[in-house]
Amino acid sequence: MAGPLRPGAALRGVGEGFTFLRTQPVLLMTFVVDVIAMLFAWPQAVFPELAEGRYAGSPNAYGWLFAGISIGALLMGLTSGWVSRVDRQGAVVLAAIVVWGVAIVGFGLAPSLWLAVLFLAVAGAGDMVSAVLRSSMLQTAAPDEMRGRMQGVFIVVVAGGPRLGDLRAGAMASAAGVGVAMVSGGVVVVVAMVVVALLVPSFLHFRASRSGG
C-alpha cells in the first residue's frame, strides 16, 4: 500500500498542474472564471457589518446571511438532475456565473434581510451549477495522467479564492461602504464573463459531446 504523499511531491504536482494549464485554455478558464467570481463577489466579509447595521432590527440576521448561499446551493443540489444533461457546458458555466454576479448586485442593494437572503440563495444556486459543470469539464477535458494534478490546482483555487474575496470585500467596504463593495464586485464579474466569452471562444463553445472524453 502506498504511503502518504510527501508535501514536496504534492507541491510539485500542483506546480506541474499550473504549468500544464498554460497550454490548455479551456481547462485554464474553468479555474479563472471561478477565481474572478470569488475574488470580486464573495460576500462573507460584509455579513457582520450588515447584521449589525442595515439589518440590525431583523431576528438572527447574522445566521440568515451566512445560511443564504448554502440554502441556494442545497436547493439546486436537490434539483440538479438536469445539469448532468447539459451539453454546452462552457456557455452554461458563464451564464451561471453571470447569475452569481447579478445576484450579488441585488444583495448589495437589498433593503431587507429576507430580500438579501433570497439574492444570496440565487447566488448559491448559480455557484452550484458552475461548480458541478466546471468539475465535469475538468474531468472530461483533462488527460488521465493530469487529473490528479488538476485536482490539486482545484483545491488551491477553491481554498484561496474566497479568502482573497474576503480581503477585497472587507477593504472596499471599509473605504466606500458595503453597497459599493458588493455592487461593484458583481458588475465586474458580469463584465468579466462577457470578456471571457469574447476572448476565449473555445470555452464558450465547449460541448461535452465533442470533448473526446
C-alpha positions as CSV (number, residue, x, y, z in Angstrom):
1,M,0.0,0.0,0.0
2,A,1.4,3.4,-1.0
3,G,2.4,5.8,1.8
4,P,1.1,9.3,2.2
5,L,2.1,11.8,-0.4
6,R,5.0,13.9,0.8
7,P,4.5,17.7,0.9
8,G,7.3,18.3,-1.6
9,A,5.8,15.9,-4.1
10,A,2.3,17.4,-3.6
11,L,3.7,20.9,-4.3
12,R,5.5,19.7,-7.4
13,G,2.3,18.1,-8.6
14,V,0.4,21.4,-8.2
15,G,3.2,23.2,-9.9
16,E,3.0,20.8,-12.8
17,G,-0.7,21.3,-13.0
18,F,-0.3,25.1,-13.3
19,T,2.3,24.6,-16.0
20,F,0.0,22.3,-17.9
21,L,-2.9,24.7,-17.7
22,R,-1.0,27.4,-19.6
23,T,-1.3,25.3,-22.7
24,Q,-4.9,24.4,-22.2
25,P,-7.2,27.5,-22.5
26,V,-10.5,25.6,-21.8
27,L,-9.1,24.0,-18.6
28,L,-7.4,27.2,-17.5
29,M,-10.7,29.1,-17.8
30,T,-12.5,26.7,-15.6
31,F,-10.3,28.0,-12.8
32,V,-10.0,31.6,-14.0
33,V,-13.8,32.2,-14.0
34,D,-14.1,30.8,-10.5
35,V,-11.3,33.0,-9.2
36,I,-13.0,36.0,-10.7
37,A,-16.3,35.2,-9.2
38,M,-14.8,34.6,-5.7
39,L,-12.3,37.5,-5.8
40,F,-14.8,40.2,-6.8
41,A,-18.1,39.0,-5.4
42,W,-17.6,36.7,-2.4
43,P,-19.8,38.4,0.2
44,Q,-19.0,36.8,3.5
45,A,-16.7,39.5,4.9
46,V,-19.5,42.1,4.9
47,F,-22.0,39.9,6.8
48,P,-21.1,41.3,10.3
49,E,-21.5,44.9,9.2
50,L,-24.9,44.2,7.6
51,A,-26.1,42.2,10.6
52,E,-25.2,45.0,13.0
53,G,-26.1,47.9,10.7
54,R,-28.6,47.7,7.8
55,Y,-30.4,44.6,9.2
56,A,-29.9,45.2,12.9
57,G,-33.7,45.0,13.6
58,S,-34.1,41.6,12.0
59,P,-34.0,38.4,14.0
60,N,-30.9,36.3,13.7
61,A,-29.7,38.4,10.8
62,Y,-26.1,37.1,11.1
63,G,-27.2,33.5,10.9
64,W,-29.5,34.0,7.9
65,L,-26.9,35.8,6.0
66,F,-24.4,33.0,6.5
67,A,-27.0,30.5,5.5
68,G,-28.2,32.2,2.4
69,I,-25.7,30.9,-0.2
70,S,-25.9,27.4,1.3
71,I,-29.7,27.4,1.1
72,G,-29.5,28.1,-2.6
73,A,-26.8,25.6,-3.2
74,L,-28.7,22.9,-1.3
75,L,-31.9,23.5,-3.2
76,M,-30.1,23.5,-6.5
77,G,-28.3,20.3,-5.5
78,L,-31.6,18.6,-4.8
79,T,-33.0,19.5,-8.2
80,S,-29.8,19.3,-10.2
81,G,-30.5,16.2,-12.4
82,W,-30.8,18.5,-15.4
83,V,-27.2,19.6,-15.0
84,S,-25.9,16.2,-16.0
85,R,-27.7,16.5,-19.3
86,V,-26.1,19.9,-20.2
87,D,-24.1,19.7,-23.4
88,R,-23.0,23.3,-23.9
89,Q,-21.2,23.3,-20.6
90,G,-18.9,26.3,-21.2
91,A,-21.8,28.6,-22.1
92,V,-23.9,27.4,-19.1
93,V,-20.9,27.9,-16.7
94,L,-20.6,31.5,-17.9
95,A,-24.3,32.1,-17.6
96,A,-24.3,30.6,-14.1
97,I,-21.5,32.9,-13.0
98,V,-23.4,35.9,-14.5
99,V,-26.3,34.8,-12.3
100,W,-24.0,34.8,-9.4
101,G,-22.7,38.4,-10.2
102,V,-26.2,39.8,-10.8
103,A,-27.5,38.2,-7.5
104,I,-24.6,39.8,-5.6
105,V,-25.5,43.1,-7.1
106,G,-29.1,42.6,-5.8
107,F,-27.7,41.5,-2.4
108,G,-25.6,44.7,-2.2
109,L,-28.8,46.8,-2.8
110,A,-31.3,44.7,-0.8
111,P,-33.1,46.9,1.8
112,S,-34.4,44.0,3.8
113,L,-32.8,40.9,5.3
114,W,-35.2,38.5,3.6
115,L,-34.5,40.0,0.2
116,A,-30.8,39.8,0.9
117,V,-31.1,36.1,1.8
118,L,-33.1,35.5,-1.4
119,F,-30.4,37.1,-3.5
120,L,-27.7,35.1,-1.7
121,A,-29.7,31.9,-2.3
122,V,-29.9,32.7,-6.0
123,A,-26.1,33.3,-6.0
124,G,-25.6,30.0,-4.2
125,A,-27.7,28.2,-6.8
126,G,-25.7,29.7,-9.6
127,D,-22.4,28.8,-7.9
128,M,-23.6,25.2,-7.5
129,V,-24.3,24.9,-11.2
130,S,-21.0,26.4,-12.1
131,A,-19.1,24.2,-9.7
132,V,-20.7,21.0,-11.0
133,L,-20.2,21.8,-14.7
134,R,-16.6,23.0,-14.2
135,S,-15.8,19.8,-12.4
136,S,-17.3,17.8,-15.2
137,M,-15.3,19.8,-17.8
138,L,-12.2,19.3,-15.8
139,Q,-12.7,15.5,-15.7
140,T,-13.7,15.3,-19.3
141,A,-11.1,17.5,-20.9
142,A,-8.0,16.7,-18.8
143,P,-5.9,13.7,-19.9
144,D,-5.9,10.8,-17.4
145,E,-2.3,11.4,-16.3
146,M,-3.1,15.0,-15.4
147,R,-6.3,14.6,-13.5
148,G,-4.6,14.3,-10.1
149,R,-2.6,17.4,-10.7
150,M,-5.7,19.3,-11.8
151,Q,-7.4,18.2,-8.6
152,G,-4.5,19.8,-6.7
153,V,-4.9,23.0,-8.6
154,F,-8.7,22.8,-7.9
155,I,-8.1,22.6,-4.1
156,V,-5.8,25.6,-4.2
157,V,-8.3,27.7,-6.2
158,V,-11.3,26.7,-4.1
159,A,-9.5,27.4,-0.8
160,G,-7.8,30.6,-1.9
161,G,-10.4,32.4,-4.0
162,P,-12.9,33.1,-1.2
163,R,-10.2,34.3,1.2
164,L,-8.9,36.7,-1.4
165,G,-12.5,37.8,-1.9
166,D,-12.9,38.4,1.8
167,L,-9.9,40.7,1.7
168,R,-11.2,42.6,-1.3
169,A,-14.7,43.0,0.1
170,G,-13.5,44.0,3.5
171,A,-11.1,46.6,2.2
172,M,-13.6,48.1,-0.2
173,A,-16.4,48.1,2.3
174,S,-14.3,49.9,4.8
175,A,-13.3,52.5,2.2
176,A,-16.6,53.0,0.3
177,G,-19.3,51.1,2.0
178,V,-20.9,47.6,1.8
179,G,-23.2,48.5,-1.1
180,V,-20.4,49.8,-3.2
181,A,-18.2,46.8,-2.4
182,M,-20.9,44.3,-3.4
183,V,-22.5,46.1,-6.4
184,S,-19.1,47.0,-8.0
185,G,-17.9,43.4,-7.5
186,G,-21.0,41.9,-9.0
187,V,-20.7,44.2,-12.0
188,V,-17.1,43.3,-12.5
189,V,-18.0,39.6,-12.5
190,V,-20.7,40.1,-15.2
191,V,-18.4,42.2,-17.4
192,A,-15.6,39.7,-16.9
193,M,-17.7,36.8,-18.1
194,V,-18.6,38.7,-21.3
195,V,-14.9,39.3,-21.8
196,V,-14.1,35.7,-21.3
197,A,-16.8,34.7,-23.8
198,L,-15.3,37.1,-26.4
199,L,-11.6,36.4,-25.9
200,V,-11.8,32.6,-25.3
201,P,-14.5,31.3,-27.6
202,S,-13.2,27.8,-27.1
203,F,-14.5,27.9,-23.6
204,L,-17.9,29.5,-24.6
205,H,-18.4,26.8,-27.2
206,F,-17.2,23.8,-25.2
207,R,-19.6,20.9,-25.5
208,A,-19.4,17.7,-23.5
209,S,-20.4,15.7,-26.6
210,R,-17.4,17.0,-28.6
211,S,-14.8,16.9,-25.9
212,G,-13.5,13.5,-26.8
213,G,-13.8,12.3,-23.3
